[in-house]
Amino acid sequence: MLTPLTEIRTAEQMMAERSSPDQTEARSDIPPEIAEQIVHQFMDRQYRETLDQPVGMLGNKTPRQAAKSASGRQQVADWLKYLENQSAKRPNSADPMATYSFEWMWHELDVIDLRQ
């Protein structure tokens, strides 16, 4: 007989596993500065691709397309501010996502003059 691939656990069991010392130790194996570098490189790649993909907040235009018109430039600035604000709201200021700089995107899309 085959062993099932699923397992039933209560919310309490999952919470207990989440805060177990074994998982905390596994997280601390990577030095924070290396984790930050890895996360930032991943985000750079992800956002580079996003610049050429339709974004709902930009009327399903790519950020590069939207940045070509005056109204689109303002939408791009609002979108970038939204991304920065979401990143800044991370609960842990040491979180690599909270320390990510979106400044390169402002320059890349030539809307740095709209950053306040």
N, CA, C and O atoms as a DFTB+ gen file, in Angstrom:
464 C
 N C O
     1  1       0.842      -1.179       0.000
     2  2       0.000       0.000       0.000
     3  2       0.885       1.241       0.000
     4  3       1.919       1.277       0.668
     5  1       0.468       2.263      -0.761
     6  2       1.226       3.497      -0.868
     7  2       0.943       4.410       0.310
     8  3      -0.166       4.430       0.844
     9  1       1.953       5.164       0.710
    10  2       1.799       6.151       1.776
    11  2       1.202       7.420       1.180
    12  3       1.655       7.875       0.130
    13  1       0.189       8.004       1.832
    14  2      -0.408       9.231       1.286
    15  2       0.607      10.371       1.246
    16  3       1.521      10.432       2.068
    17  1       0.435      11.268       0.284
    18  2       1.346      12.391       0.121
    19  2       0.924      13.610       0.922
    20  3       1.610      14.632       0.906
    21  1      -0.200      13.510       1.623
    22  2      -0.666      14.632       2.429
    23  2      -0.688      14.249       3.894
    24  3      -0.636      13.075       4.262
    25  1      -0.765      15.268       4.706
    26  2      -0.791      15.039       6.141
    27  2      -1.701      16.097       6.747
    28  3      -1.688      17.249       6.314
    29  1      -2.475      15.722       7.725
    30  2      -3.400      16.650       8.367
    31  2      -2.742      17.180       9.637
    32  3      -2.292      16.423      10.497
    33  1      -2.702      18.527       9.721
    34  2      -2.139      19.174      10.906
    35  2      -3.057      20.312      11.306
    36  3      -3.679      20.954      10.459
    37  1      -3.135      20.553      12.592
    38  2      -3.946      21.665      13.080
    39  2      -3.146      22.954      12.938
    40  3      -1.931      22.927      12.741
    41  1      -3.843      24.079      13.039
    42  2      -3.168      25.379      12.979
    43  2      -2.152      25.498      14.117
    44  3      -1.072      26.062      13.941
    45  1      -2.510      24.960      15.282
    46  2      -1.609      25.022      16.430
    47  2      -0.317      24.246      16.154
    48  3       0.771      24.693      16.517
    49  1      -0.444      23.083      15.510
    50  2       0.741      22.298      15.180
    51  2       1.631      23.049      14.191
    52  3       2.856      23.051      14.318
    53  1       1.007      23.678      13.219
    54  2       1.779      24.419      12.227
    55  2       2.491      25.607      12.863
    56  3       3.640      25.894      12.528
    57  1       1.816      26.298      13.776
    58  2       2.435      27.436      14.462
    59  2       3.596      26.975      15.331
    60  3       4.629      27.640      15.400
    61  1       3.425      25.839      15.992
    62  2       4.497      25.306      16.838
    63  2       5.711      24.937      15.993
    64  3       6.847      25.187      16.397
    65  1       5.481      24.348      14.828
    66  2       6.585      23.986      13.938
    67  2       7.274      25.224      13.399
    68  3       8.492      25.246      13.225
    69  1       6.496      26.237      13.142
    70  2       7.044      27.472      12.575
    71  2       8.016      28.141      13.534
    72  3       9.008      28.730      13.104
    73  1       7.741      28.055      14.820
    74  2       8.613      28.706      15.797
    75  2       9.584      27.743      16.464
    76  3      10.162      28.057      17.505
    77  1       9.761      26.574      15.866
    78  2      10.669      25.597      16.473
    79  2      12.117      26.046      16.328
    80  3      12.459      26.706      15.347
    81  1      12.976      25.700      17.287
    82  2      14.385      26.095      17.246
    83  2      15.112      25.569      15.999
    84  3      16.024      26.225      15.493
    85  1      14.716      24.401      15.508
    86  2      15.381      23.848      14.327
    87  2      15.257      24.787      13.136
    88  3      16.227      24.984      12.405
    89  1      14.080      25.370      12.931
    90  2      13.874      26.276      11.799
    91  2      14.619      27.580      12.006
    92  3      15.137      28.154      11.048
    93  1      14.684      28.058      13.242
    94  2      15.407      29.293      13.516
    95  2      16.881      29.114      13.192
    96  3      17.503      30.005      12.614
    97  1      17.445      27.965      13.560
    98  2      18.847      27.700      13.266
    99  2      19.083      27.627      11.768
   100  3      20.107      28.113      11.286
   101  1      18.169      27.035      11.023
   102  2      18.331      26.912       9.578
   103  2      18.365      28.290       8.933
   104  3      19.112      28.506       7.978
   105  1      17.576      29.215       9.435
   106  2      17.555      30.564       8.879
   107  2      18.853      31.301       9.148
   108  3      19.270      32.123       8.331
   109  1      19.499      31.030      10.264
   110  2      20.695      31.768      10.643
   111  2      21.961      31.205      10.010
   112  3      23.049      31.732      10.244
   113  1      21.842      30.140       9.207
   114  2      23.016      29.581       8.546
   115  2      23.594      30.535       7.508
   116  3      24.798      30.505       7.252
   117  1      22.782      31.360       6.921
   118  2      23.242      32.313       5.909
   119  2      23.451      33.655       6.590
   120  3      22.529      34.189       7.206
   121  1      24.646      34.198       6.487
   122  2      24.882      35.521       7.102
   123  2      23.925      36.560       6.510
   124  3      23.636      36.518       5.314
   125  1      23.434      37.487       7.327
   126  2      22.451      38.474       6.868
   127  2      22.905      39.261       5.637
   128  3      22.094      39.543       4.755
   129  1      24.182      39.616       5.568
   130  2      24.651      40.408       4.431
   131  2      24.631      39.601       3.131
   132  3      24.424      40.163       2.056
   133  1      24.847      38.276       3.227
   134  2      24.777      37.413       2.049
   135  2      23.316      37.224       1.636
   136  3      22.991      37.260       0.449
   137  1      22.447      37.024       2.617
   138  2      21.009      36.878       2.326
   139  2      20.486      38.139       1.651
   140  3      19.716      38.062       0.695
   141  1      20.905      39.297       2.149
   142  2      20.473      40.565       1.556
   143  2      20.945      40.673       0.106
   144  3      20.179      41.080      -0.767
   145  1      22.188      40.314      -0.150
   146  2      22.738      40.371      -1.507
   147  2      21.965      39.438      -2.448
   148  3      21.643      39.821      -3.573
   149  1      21.675      38.248      -2.001
   150  2      20.941      37.277      -2.823
   151  2      19.540      37.789      -3.133
   152  3      19.099      37.743      -4.282
   153  1      18.841      38.277      -2.111
   154  2      17.475      38.778      -2.302
   155  2      17.490      39.988      -3.240
   156  3      16.637      40.094      -4.121
   157  1      18.437      40.888      -3.062
   158  2      18.501      42.079      -3.912
   159  2      18.803      41.710      -5.362
   160  3      18.240      42.311      -6.277
   161  1      19.670      40.746      -5.585
   162  2      19.949      40.300      -6.955
   163  2      18.698      39.690      -7.582
   164  3      18.401      39.943      -8.749
   165  1      17.979      38.904      -6.827
   166  2      16.736      38.311      -7.321
   167  2      15.730      39.408      -7.674
   168  3      15.099      39.365      -8.730
   169  1      15.588      40.386      -6.785
   170  2      14.633      41.467      -7.033
   171  2      15.050      42.296      -8.250
   172  3      14.198      42.720      -9.032
   173  1      16.349      42.528      -8.414
   174  2      16.825      43.240      -9.607
   175  2      16.379      42.524     -10.874
   176  3      15.841      43.144     -11.792
   177  1      16.606      41.224     -10.915
   178  2      16.209      40.436     -12.097
   179  2      14.703      40.490     -12.306
   180  3      14.230      40.685     -13.426
   181  1      13.957      40.318     -11.229
   182  2      12.497      40.305     -11.308
   183  2      11.963      41.646     -11.811
   184  3      11.104      41.681     -12.693
   185  1      12.468      42.744     -11.257
   186  2      11.977      44.052     -11.659
   187  2      12.476      44.437     -13.051
   188  3      11.774      45.157     -13.761
   189  1      13.649      43.991     -13.465
   190  2      14.111      44.239     -14.841
   191  2      13.117      43.640     -15.835
   192  3      12.780      44.262     -16.842
   193  1      12.652      42.424     -15.539
   194  2      11.654      41.781     -16.399
   195  2      10.320      42.530     -16.340
   196  3       9.632      42.665     -17.352
   197  1       9.963      43.012     -15.159
   198  2       8.692      43.703     -14.974
   199  2       8.622      44.988     -15.799
   200  3       7.535      45.394     -16.212
   201  1       9.754      45.628     -16.042
   202  2       9.751      46.868     -16.813
   203  2       9.228      46.660     -18.233
   204  3       8.804      47.615     -18.884
   205  1       9.257      45.431     -18.709
   206  2       8.789      45.113     -20.060
   207  2       7.531      44.252     -20.061
   208  3       7.209      43.618     -21.066
   209  1       6.821      44.228     -18.936
   210  2       5.585      43.454     -18.830
   211  2       4.437      44.384     -18.445
   212  3       4.642      45.349     -17.709
   213  1       3.229      44.100     -18.939
   214  2       2.073      44.941     -18.587
   215  2       1.823      44.944     -17.074
   216  3       1.917      43.915     -16.405
   217  1       1.505      46.121     -16.568
   218  2       1.232      46.299     -15.138
   219  2      -0.174      46.891     -15.007
   220  3      -0.481      47.909     -15.628
   221  1      -1.013      46.261     -14.212
   222  2      -2.391      46.711     -14.034
   223  2      -2.505      48.161     -13.594
   224  3      -3.365      48.888     -14.091
   225  1      -1.652      48.597     -12.667
   226  2      -1.696      49.975     -12.173
   227  2      -1.352      50.984     -13.271
   228  3      -1.610      52.178     -13.123
   229  1      -0.778      50.508     -14.354
   230  2      -0.391      51.392     -15.460
   231  2      -1.312      51.211     -16.662
   232  3      -0.919      51.491     -17.795
   233  1      -2.518      50.749     -16.422
   234  2      -3.466      50.536     -17.501
   235  2      -3.046      49.409     -18.427
   236  3      -3.296      49.453     -19.632
   237  1      -2.409      48.405     -17.857
   238  2      -1.893      47.238     -18.595
   239  2      -0.856      47.604     -19.652
   240  3      -0.679      46.887     -20.637
   241  1      -0.180      48.715     -19.438
   242  2       0.978      49.070     -20.264
   243  2       2.223      48.641     -19.496
   244  3       2.195      48.473     -18.277
   245  1       3.311      48.468     -20.235
   246  2       4.568      48.190     -19.546
   247  2       5.052      49.505     -18.937
   248  3       4.697      50.573     -19.435
   249  1       5.849      49.452     -17.880
   250  2       6.385      50.697     -17.323
   251  2       7.141      51.527     -18.371
   252  3       7.056      52.755     -18.369
   253  1       7.869      50.865     -19.250
   254  2       8.602      51.604     -20.292
   255  2       7.633      52.317     -21.242
   256  3       7.875      53.461     -21.626
   257  1       6.544      51.649     -21.620
   258  2       5.550      52.272     -22.499
   259  2       4.879      53.450     -21.795
   260  3       4.734      54.528     -22.371
   261  1       4.476      53.235     -20.557
   262  2       3.764      54.272     -19.806
   263  2       4.630      55.504     -19.589
   264  3       4.119      56.624     -19.578
   265  1       5.925      55.314     -19.417
   266  2       6.824      56.436     -19.134
   267  2       7.024      57.357     -20.330
   268  3       7.692      58.384     -20.207
   269  1       6.461      57.013     -21.480
   270  2       6.640      57.821     -22.695
   271  2       5.658      58.988     -22.804
   272  3       5.857      59.882     -23.627
   273  1       4.599      58.993     -21.985
   274  2       3.637      60.103     -22.029
   275  2       3.627      60.818     -20.687
   276  3       4.038      60.258     -19.671
   277  1       3.155      62.063     -20.691
   278  2       3.125      62.855     -19.454
   279  2       2.250      62.201     -18.387
   280  3       2.653      62.088     -17.229
   281  1       1.050      61.771     -18.782
   282  2       0.166      61.146     -17.789
   283  2       0.721      59.794     -17.361
   284  3       0.602      59.407     -16.199
   285  1       1.324      59.084     -18.298
   286  2       1.931      57.790     -17.984
   287  2       3.112      57.934     -17.043
   288  3       3.329      57.091     -16.173
   289  1       3.880      59.011     -17.221
   290  2       5.036      59.249     -16.324
   291  2       4.553      59.387     -14.881
   292  3       5.169      58.851     -13.960
   293  1       3.449      60.108     -14.694
   294  2       2.919      60.272     -13.335
   295  2       2.428      58.933     -12.787
   296  3       2.625      58.633     -11.609
   297  1       1.795      58.136     -13.633
   298  2       1.356      56.803     -13.202
   299  2       2.556      55.939     -12.822
   300  3       2.508      55.211     -11.830
   301  1       3.617      56.014     -13.595
   302  2       4.832      55.246     -13.298
   303  2       5.412      55.694     -11.959
   304  3       5.822      54.865     -11.147
   305  1       5.445      57.010     -11.730
   306  2       5.947      57.525     -10.451
   307  2       5.087      57.022      -9.296
   308  3       5.613      56.618      -8.259
   309  1       3.768      57.046      -9.470
   310  2       2.863      56.548      -8.423
   311  2       3.093      55.059      -8.175
   312  3       3.073      54.609      -7.030
   313  1       3.311      54.299      -9.243
   314  2       3.564      52.862      -9.126
   315  2       4.869      52.607      -8.372
   316  3       4.926      51.750      -7.491
   317  1       5.908      53.353      -8.721
   318  2       7.193      53.184      -8.036
   319  2       7.081      53.555      -6.561
   320  3       7.655      52.885      -5.704
   321  1       6.340      54.624      -6.266
   322  2       6.128      55.006      -4.866
   323  2       5.385      53.904      -4.116
   324  3       5.687      53.613      -2.958
   325  1       4.415      53.299      -4.788
   326  2       3.679      52.190      -4.187
   327  2       4.634      51.031      -3.859
   328  3       4.583      50.470      -2.765
   329  1       5.494      50.683      -4.809
   330  2       6.454      49.594      -4.576
   331  2       7.368      49.926      -3.398
   332  3       7.618      49.081      -2.537
   333  1       7.860      51.152      -3.369
   334  2       8.754      51.560      -2.275
   335  2       8.032      51.519      -0.934
   336  3       8.589      51.054       0.061
   337  1       6.800      52.003      -0.906
   338  2       6.043      52.006       0.348
   339  2       5.747      50.594       0.837
   340  3       5.824      50.324       2.035
   341  1       5.414      49.701      -0.074
   342  2       5.153      48.313       0.312
   343  2       6.416      47.665       0.876
   344  3       6.358      46.918       1.854
   345  1       7.534      47.953       0.260
   346  2       8.800      47.402       0.731
   347  2       9.162      47.973       2.104
   348  3       9.651      47.252       2.974
   349  1       8.918      49.271       2.289
   350  2       9.248      49.927       3.557
   351  2       8.371      49.451       4.705
   352  3       8.755      49.582       5.867
   353  1       7.198      48.900       4.399
   354  2       6.270      48.432       5.444
   355  2       6.650      47.067       6.002
   356  3       5.955      46.545       6.874
   357  1       7.728      46.487       5.519
   358  2       8.130      45.172       6.020
   359  2       8.308      45.268       7.530
   360  3       8.901      46.233       8.013
   361  1       7.809      44.290       8.290
   362  2       7.833      44.370       9.752
   363  2       9.239      44.385      10.349
   364  3       9.446      44.944      11.426
   365  1      10.188      43.788       9.673
   366  2      11.549      43.703      10.206
   367  2      12.454      44.556       9.335
   368  3      12.642      44.250       8.157
   369  1      13.016      45.615       9.890
   370  2      13.854      46.516       9.097
   371  2      15.124      45.828       8.602
   372  3      15.780      46.335       7.692
   373  1      15.482      44.684       9.185
   374  2      16.643      43.932       8.716
   375  2      16.267      42.983       7.581
   376  3      17.133      42.316       7.015
   377  1      14.987      42.921       7.250
   378  2      14.513      42.086       6.148
   379  2      15.137      42.598       4.857
   380  3      15.040      43.789       4.563
   381  1      15.782      41.720       4.074
   382  2      16.427      42.162       2.831
   383  2      15.480      42.873       1.872
   384  3      15.916      43.727       1.101
   385  1      14.208      42.540       1.904
   386  2      13.259      43.215       1.021
   387  2      12.993      44.643       1.493
   388  3      12.687      45.517       0.682
   389  1      13.107      44.883       2.797
   390  2      12.878      46.224       3.344
   391  2      14.032      47.159       3.008
   392  3      13.859      48.378       3.022
   393  1      15.197      46.615       2.710
   394  2      16.367      47.438       2.427
   395  2      16.642      47.585       0.932
   396  3      17.655      48.164       0.541
   397  1      15.752      47.066       0.105
   398  2      15.943      47.132      -1.350
   399  2      15.733      48.565      -1.841
   400  3      14.790      49.238      -1.425
   401  1      16.615      49.024      -2.726
   402  2      16.501      50.367      -3.293
   403  2      15.918      50.299      -4.704
   404  3      16.432      49.597      -5.575
   405  1      14.843      51.038      -4.902
   406  2      14.186      51.112      -6.205
   407  2      14.731      52.274      -7.041
   408  3      14.238      52.525      -8.141
   409  1      15.722      52.972      -6.541
   410  2      16.219      54.177      -7.214
   411  2      16.632      53.919      -8.657
   412  3      16.405      54.766      -9.521
   413  1      17.228      52.776      -8.931
   414  2      17.671      52.489     -10.293
   415  2      16.489      52.483     -11.266
   416  3      16.643      52.852     -12.430
   417  1      15.316      52.068     -10.794
   418  2      14.130      52.035     -11.657
   419  2      13.676      53.448     -12.013
   420  3      13.250      53.699     -13.140
   421  1      13.765      54.364     -11.063
   422  2      13.406      55.761     -11.325
   423  2      14.289      56.315     -12.446
   424  3      13.813      57.006     -13.347
   425  1      15.575      55.998     -12.372
   426  2      16.509      56.460     -13.400
   427  2      16.256      55.747     -14.728
   428  3      16.195      56.382     -15.781
   429  1      16.112      54.441     -14.669
   430  2      15.893      53.630     -15.871
   431  2      14.671      54.101     -16.653
   432  3      14.684      54.117     -17.884
   433  1      13.618      54.482     -15.938
   434  2      12.379      54.926     -16.593
   435  2      12.356      56.450     -16.797
   436  3      11.376      57.003     -17.296
   437  1      13.431      57.105     -16.410
   438  2      13.597      58.547     -16.599
   439  2      12.447      59.346     -15.976
   440  3      11.902      60.266     -16.586
   441  1      12.095      58.963     -14.733
   442  2      11.072      59.697     -13.983
   443  2      11.624      60.165     -12.633
   444  3      10.861      60.472     -11.717
   445  1      12.933      60.215     -12.519
   446  2      13.576      60.582     -11.252
   447  2      13.138      61.982     -10.803
   448  3      13.096      62.267      -9.606
   449  1      12.814      62.853     -11.764
   450  2      12.372      64.207     -11.421
   451  2      11.028      64.228     -10.702
   452  3      10.668      65.237     -10.096
   453  1      10.278      63.117     -10.762
   454  2       8.975      63.023     -10.092
   455  2       9.066      62.383      -8.715
   456  3       8.063      62.256      -8.012
   457  1      10.264      61.985      -8.340
   458  2      10.436      61.344      -7.022
   459  2      10.490      62.418      -5.953
   460  3      11.260      63.372      -6.059
   461  1       9.674      62.262      -4.925
   462  2       9.634      63.270      -3.852
   463  2       9.875      62.641      -2.529
   464  3       9.879      63.330      -1.509
